[in-house]
């Protein structure tokens, strides 16, 4: 059976994408909601977008990490 390479996106990256791209929050407002600095938010959303683009353009599966979802 063929196995796709995977890209793992963590819960902080999912939340950053949700706030920035789905809810259209500014980085400043989204960072406030996540209780992190704007610079940290920028790094997280950049990482998430990079992973998503890599998966789409290179035919990789996106795996969503559940490390913090069950707390």
N, C-alpha and C positions, 0 to 999 in steps of 0.2 A: 504494500500500500504506500502511496506517495505521501510524504510528510512535508508540510510547508515550514520554512523557517519562521520563527516567531519573534515579534517585538513585544516586550512587556511594558505596559503603561501602569504606573502606580496610582493610588487613589488621589494624591495631591495633584498629579498631572490631569487626571480626569476632572477634578473639581476646577482647576484652572481653565481648562478648555470649556467646561460648561459655563463658567462665569463670563469669560472673555468672548467666546464665539457664539454660544447659544443664547445667553442672557444679555449680551452686548454691554457688559459693565466696562468702565475704564479700568486700566491697570491699577490706578490708585484706589478706586472703590472695591475692586475685586480683592486686592491685597488686604484691605480693611476687613472684608467679610471673612477672609481666611486667617486673619490675625497674624499676618507676616508683613515684612517690608515690601514696598513697591518693587525694589530691585530683585528681591527673592522671587516675588511673583513673576517678574519678567523672565528670570532664568527658568522657572518651572514651566511656564507656558511655552517658551522657546523650545525647551527639551521635548515637551509633549508634541508640539507641532512638527518638530524634526522627526520624531519617531513615527508619527502618523504618515507624513510624506514618504518616509523610507518604506513603510509597509505598502502604501498604495503604489508607489512607482516601481518597487522591486518585487511585488507579488508575495509579500509576507503576511502571515496571520497576525492579528493584533490580539494579544492576551492581556486581559485586565487583571492585574494583581488584586487579590482579596485580602492582603496582609492587614489592612486596617478596617475593612468593612464589617467584620464580625465582632468588633469591640462594643 
